[in-house]
């Protein structure tokens, strides 16, 4: 019932549109492309950062191993 209301509303709004007579210059396309490439770059950098954090969470670091060896040496 709800989906049919949305489809009917969309169809009515589509039929009631008027021409915009707008102009998009060639620079607009390159700006949109630049925004898309930038968003992909930010996503890749974020994914890389979180991937390294996830890997370091599951892999013991060399510093913690050195610290545990120093603690063992002090106890003996």
DSSP file (Angstrom, degrees, kcal/mol; ACC not computed):
  #  RESIDUE AA STRUCTURE BP1 BP2  ACC     N-H-->O    O-->H-N    N-H-->O    O-->H-N    TCO  KAPPA ALPHA  PHI   PSI    X-CA   Y-CA   Z-CA
    1    1 A X     >        0   0    0      0, 0.0     4,-1.5     0, 0.0     5,-0.1   0.000 360.0 360.0 360.0 -45.1    0.0    0.0    0.0
    2    2 A X  H  >  +     0   0    0      1,-0.2     4,-1.9     2,-0.2     5,-0.1   0.899 360.0  51.9 -69.4 -40.0    2.8    2.4    1.0
    3    3 A X  H  > S+     0   0    0      1,-0.2     4,-2.4     2,-0.2    -1,-0.2   0.892 107.6  52.6 -64.0 -39.9    4.9    1.6   -2.1
    4    4 A X  H  > S+     0   0    0      1,-0.2     4,-2.5     2,-0.2    -1,-0.2   0.869 107.4  52.5 -65.7 -35.2    2.0    2.2   -4.5
    5    5 A X  H  X S+     0   0    0     -4,-1.5     4,-2.5     2,-0.2    -1,-0.2   0.908 110.1  48.3 -64.2 -41.2    1.4    5.6   -2.9
    6    6 A X  H  X S+     0   0    0     -4,-1.9     4,-2.5     2,-0.2    -2,-0.2   0.912 112.2  48.5 -65.4 -42.2    5.1    6.5   -3.4
    7    7 A X  H  X S+     0   0    0     -4,-2.4     4,-2.3     2,-0.2    -2,-0.2   0.918 112.8  48.1 -65.0 -43.5    4.9    5.4   -7.1
    8    8 A X  H  X S+     0   0    0     -4,-2.5     4,-2.4     2,-0.2    -2,-0.2   0.915 112.1  49.4 -63.2 -42.8    1.7    7.3   -7.7
    9    9 A X  H  X S+     0   0    0     -4,-2.5     4,-2.5     1,-0.2    -2,-0.2   0.914 111.6  49.3 -62.8 -43.0    3.2   10.5   -6.1
   10   10 A X  H  X S+     0   0    0     -4,-2.5     4,-2.0     2,-0.2    -2,-0.2   0.893 111.0  49.5 -63.2 -40.6    6.3   10.1   -8.2
   11   11 A X  H  X S+     0   0    0     -4,-2.3     4,-1.7     2,-0.2    -2,-0.2   0.914 112.0  47.9 -65.5 -43.0    4.3    9.7  -11.4
   12   12 A X  H  X S+     0   0    0     -4,-2.4     4,-1.4     1,-0.2    -2,-0.2   0.927 112.3  48.7 -63.7 -44.9    2.2   12.8  -10.6
   13   13 A X  H  < S+     0   0    0     -4,-2.5    -1,-0.2     1,-0.2    -2,-0.2   0.859 109.7  53.6 -64.7 -34.1    5.3   14.9   -9.8
   14   14 A X  H >< S+     0   0    0     -4,-2.0     3,-0.6     1,-0.2    -1,-0.2   0.841 109.5  47.7 -67.5 -33.6    6.9   13.7  -13.0
   15   15 A X  H 3< S+     0   0    0     -4,-1.7    -1,-0.2     1,-0.2    -2,-0.2   0.730 108.3  55.3 -79.0 -22.3    3.9   14.8  -15.1
   16   16 A X  T 3< S+     0   0    0     -4,-1.4    -1,-0.2    -5,-0.1    -2,-0.2   0.320  81.0 119.2 -94.7   8.6    3.7   18.2  -13.4
   17   17 A X    <   -     0   0    0     -3,-0.6     2,-0.3    -4,-0.2    -3,-0.0  -0.376  48.0-153.2 -75.3 153.6    7.3   19.3  -14.2
   18   18 A X        -     0   0    0     -2,-0.1    -2,-0.0     1,-0.0    -1,-0.0  -0.888  32.8 -86.9-120.2 155.4    8.0   22.3  -16.3
   19   19 A X        -     0   0    0     -2,-0.3    -1,-0.0     1,-0.1     0, 0.0  -0.331  29.8-156.8 -61.7 142.1   11.2   23.0  -18.4
   20   20 A X        -     0   0    0      2,-0.1    -1,-0.1    -3,-0.0    -3,-0.0   0.732  12.5-149.0 -92.5 -25.4   14.0   24.5  -16.4
   21   21 A X        +     0   0    0      1,-0.2     2,-0.2     0, 0.0    -2,-0.1   0.909  40.7 160.2  52.6  46.1   15.9   26.1  -19.3
   22   22 A X        -     0   0    0      2,-0.0     2,-0.4     0, 0.0    -1,-0.2  -0.627  32.6-144.4 -97.8 156.0   19.1   25.6  -17.4
   23   23 A X        -     0   0    0     -2,-0.2     2,-0.6     2,-0.0     0, 0.0  -0.984   8.0-166.9-123.7 128.4   22.6   25.6  -18.8
   24   24 A X        -     0   0    0     -2,-0.4     2,-0.0     3,-0.0     5,-0.0  -0.965  17.5-148.1-112.4 116.7   25.5   23.4  -17.6
   25   25 A X    >>  -     0   0    0     -2,-0.6     3,-1.5     1,-0.1     4,-0.8  -0.309  30.1-100.9 -79.1 167.3   28.8   24.4  -18.9
   26   26 A X  H 3> S+     0   0    0      1,-0.3     4,-1.4     2,-0.2     3,-0.3   0.786 119.1  65.2 -60.6 -27.4   31.6   21.9  -19.6
   27   27 A X  H 3> S+     0   0    0      1,-0.2     4,-2.0     2,-0.2    -1,-0.3   0.784  92.2  63.3 -66.0 -25.8   33.4   22.9  -16.4
   28   28 A X  H <> S+     0   0    0     -3,-1.5     4,-2.3     2,-0.2    -1,-0.2   0.906 100.9  50.9 -65.6 -40.8   30.5   21.5  -14.4
   29   29 A X  H  X S+     0   0    0     -4,-0.8     4,-2.3    -3,-0.3    -1,-0.2   0.906 111.1  47.1 -63.3 -42.1   31.1   18.0  -15.8
   30   30 A X  H  X S+     0   0    0     -4,-1.4     4,-2.4     2,-0.2    -1,-0.2   0.852 110.7  52.8 -69.6 -32.3   34.8   18.1  -14.8
   31   31 A X  H  X S+     0   0    0     -4,-2.0     4,-2.1     2,-0.2    -2,-0.2   0.896 110.0  48.0 -68.5 -38.8   33.9   19.4  -11.3
   32   32 A X  H  X S+     0   0    0     -4,-2.3     4,-2.1     2,-0.2    -2,-0.2   0.919 112.6  49.1 -65.4 -42.9   31.5   16.5  -10.8
   33   33 A X  H  X S+     0   0    0     -4,-2.3     4,-2.6     1,-0.2    -2,-0.2   0.899 109.9  51.6 -62.7 -40.5   34.1   14.1  -12.0
   34   34 A X  H  X S+     0   0    0     -4,-2.4     4,-2.4     1,-0.2    -1,-0.2   0.884 109.0  50.5 -64.1 -38.7   36.7   15.6   -9.7
   35   35 A X  H  X S+     0   0    0     -4,-2.1     4,-2.3     2,-0.2    -1,-0.2   0.894 111.1  48.7 -65.8 -39.3   34.3   15.3   -6.7
   36   36 A X  H  X S+     0   0    0     -4,-2.1     4,-2.1     2,-0.2    -2,-0.2   0.934 113.0  46.6 -66.0 -45.9   33.7   11.6   -7.6
   37   37 A X  H  X S+     0   0    0     -4,-2.6     4,-2.3     1,-0.2    -2,-0.2   0.896 112.8  50.7 -63.8 -39.8   37.4   10.9   -7.9
   38   38 A X  H  X S+     0   0    0     -4,-2.4     4,-2.5     2,-0.2    -1,-0.2   0.901 109.1  50.6 -64.1 -41.0   38.1   12.8   -4.6
   39   39 A X  H  X S+     0   0    0     -4,-2.3     4,-2.3     1,-0.2    -1,-0.2   0.886 110.7  49.4 -64.5 -38.2   35.4   10.8   -2.8
   40   40 A X  H  X S+     0   0    0     -4,-2.1     4,-2.5     2,-0.2    -2,-0.2   0.907 111.1  49.9 -65.8 -41.1   36.9    7.5   -4.1
   41   41 A X  H  X S+     0   0    0     -4,-2.3     4,-2.4     2,-0.2    -2,-0.2   0.913 111.7  47.5 -64.8 -42.8   40.4    8.7   -2.9
   42   42 A X  H  X S+     0   0    0     -4,-2.5     4,-2.5     2,-0.2     5,-0.2   0.909 112.3  50.2 -64.6 -41.1   39.0    9.6    0.6
   43   43 A X  H  X S+     0   0    0     -4,-2.3     4,-2.5     2,-0.2    -2,-0.2   0.908 111.6  47.7 -62.6 -41.7   37.2    6.2    0.8
   44   44 A X  H  X S+     0   0    0     -4,-2.5     4,-2.3     2,-0.2    -2,-0.2   0.904 112.6  48.6 -66.9 -40.7   40.4    4.3   -0.2
   45   45 A X  H  X S+     0   0    0     -4,-2.4     4,-2.3     2,-0.2    -2,-0.2   0.908 113.3  47.4 -66.1 -41.0   42.5    6.2    2.3
   46   46 A X  H  X S+     0   0    0     -4,-2.5     4,-2.6     2,-0.2     5,-0.2   0.921 112.0  49.4 -65.4 -43.6   40.0    5.6    5.1
   47   47 A X  H  X S+     0   0    0     -4,-2.5     4,-2.2    -5,-0.2    -2,-0.2   0.905 111.4  49.9 -62.3 -40.7   39.7    2.0    4.3
   48   48 A X  H  X S+     0   0    0     -4,-2.3     4,-2.2     2,-0.2    -1,-0.2   0.914 110.7  49.5 -63.8 -43.1   43.5    1.6    4.3
   49   49 A X  H  X S+     0   0    0     -4,-2.3     4,-2.0     1,-0.2    -2,-0.2   0.937 114.6  43.4 -62.9 -46.8   43.8    3.4    7.6
   50   50 A X  H  X S+     0   0    0     -4,-2.6     4,-2.3     1,-0.2    -1,-0.2   0.830 110.6  56.4 -70.1 -30.1   41.2    1.2    9.2
   51   51 A X  H  X S+     0   0    0     -4,-2.2     4,-2.5    -5,-0.2    -1,-0.2   0.917 108.4  47.3 -65.6 -42.1   42.6   -2.0    7.6
   52   52 A X  H  X S+     0   0    0     -4,-2.2     4,-2.5     2,-0.2    -2,-0.2   0.893 112.0  50.4 -66.3 -38.6   46.0   -1.2    9.2
   53   53 A X  H  X S+     0   0    0     -4,-2.0     4,-1.5     2,-0.2    -2,-0.2   0.909 111.3  48.6 -64.0 -40.6   44.4   -0.6   12.6
   54   54 A X  H  X S+     0   0    0     -4,-2.3     4,-1.4     2,-0.2    -2,-0.2   0.910 112.2  48.6 -65.7 -42.2   42.5   -3.9   12.3
   55   55 A X  H  X S+     0   0    0     -4,-2.5     4,-1.3     1,-0.2    -2,-0.2   0.909 111.2  49.4 -64.2 -41.3   45.6   -5.8   11.3
   56   56 A X  H  < S+     0   0    0     -4,-2.5    -1,-0.2     1,-0.2    -2,-0.2   0.777 105.3  59.1 -71.1 -23.8   47.6   -4.3   14.2
   57   57 A X  H  < S+     0   0    0     -4,-1.5    -1,-0.2     1,-0.2    -2,-0.2   0.890 113.3  36.9 -68.0 -38.9   44.8   -5.2   16.6
   58   58 A X  H  < S+     0   0    0     -4,-1.4     2,-0.5    -3,-0.2    -2,-0.2   0.608 110.8  68.0 -90.3 -12.3   45.1   -8.9   15.8
   59   59 A X  S  < S-     0   0    0     -4,-1.3     2,-0.1    -5,-0.1    -1,-0.1  -0.931  85.3-125.2-110.1 125.0   48.9   -8.9   15.4
   60   60 A X        -     0   0    0     -2,-0.5     2,-0.1     1,-0.1    -3,-0.1  -0.450  30.5-124.2 -67.0 138.3   51.1   -8.4   18.5
   61   61 A X     >  -     0   0    0     -2,-0.1     4,-1.4    -5,-0.1     5,-0.1  -0.393  13.3-117.8 -81.3 161.2   53.5   -5.5   18.0
   62   62 A X  H  > S+     0   0    0      1,-0.2     4,-2.4     2,-0.2     5,-0.2   0.831 113.3  59.3 -66.4 -32.8   57.2   -5.8   18.5
   63   63 A X  H  > S+     0   0    0      1,-0.2     4,-2.4     2,-0.2    -1,-0.2   0.905 103.6  49.4 -65.4 -41.1   57.1   -3.3   21.3
   64   64 A X  H  > S+     0   0    0      2,-0.2     4,-2.1     1,-0.2    -1,-0.2   0.859 111.1  50.3 -68.2 -32.5   54.7   -5.4   23.4
   65   65 A X  H  X S+     0   0    0     -4,-1.4     4,-2.0     2,-0.2    -2,-0.2   0.908 111.3  48.2 -69.1 -41.1   57.0   -8.5   22.9
   66   66 A X  H  X S+     0   0    0     -4,-2.4     4,-2.2     1,-0.2    -2,-0.2   0.896 111.6  50.7 -63.8 -39.6   60.1   -6.5   23.9
   67   67 A X  H  X S+     0   0    0     -4,-2.4     4,-2.2     1,-0.2    -1,-0.2   0.900 109.4  49.4 -65.8 -41.1   58.2   -5.2   27.0
   68   68 A X  H  X S+     0   0    0     -4,-2.1     4,-2.0     2,-0.2    -1,-0.2   0.862 110.8  50.9 -68.3 -33.1   57.1   -8.7   28.0
   69   69 A X  H  X S+     0   0    0     -4,-2.0     4,-2.4     2,-0.2    -2,-0.2   0.904 109.9  49.8 -67.4 -40.3   60.7   -9.9   27.6
   70   70 A X  H  X S+     0   0    0     -4,-2.2     4,-1.9     1,-0.2    -2,-0.2   0.886 110.2  50.6 -65.6 -38.3   61.9   -7.0   29.8
   71   71 A X  H  X S+     0   0    0     -4,-2.2     4,-1.6     2,-0.2    -1,-0.2   0.896 110.3  49.5 -65.6 -39.5   59.3   -7.9   32.4
   72   72 A X  H  X S+     0   0    0     -4,-2.0     4,-1.4     1,-0.2    -2,-0.2   0.898 109.9  51.4 -65.9 -39.7   60.4  -11.6   32.4
   73   73 A X  H  < S+     0   0    0     -4,-2.4    -1,-0.2     1,-0.2    -2,-0.2   0.872 109.3  50.3 -65.3 -36.4   64.0  -10.5   32.8
   74   74 A X  H  < S+     0   0    0     -4,-1.9    -1,-0.2     1,-0.2    -2,-0.2   0.845 108.5  52.6 -70.4 -33.5   63.2   -8.3   35.8
   75   75 A X  H  <        0   0    0     -4,-1.6    -1,-0.2     1,-0.2    -2,-0.2   0.796 360.0 360.0 -74.1 -27.7   61.2  -11.1   37.5
   76   76 A X     <        0   0    0     -4,-1.4    -1,-0.2    -5,-0.1    -2,-0.2   0.459 360.0 360.0 -95.4 360.0   64.1  -13.7   37.2
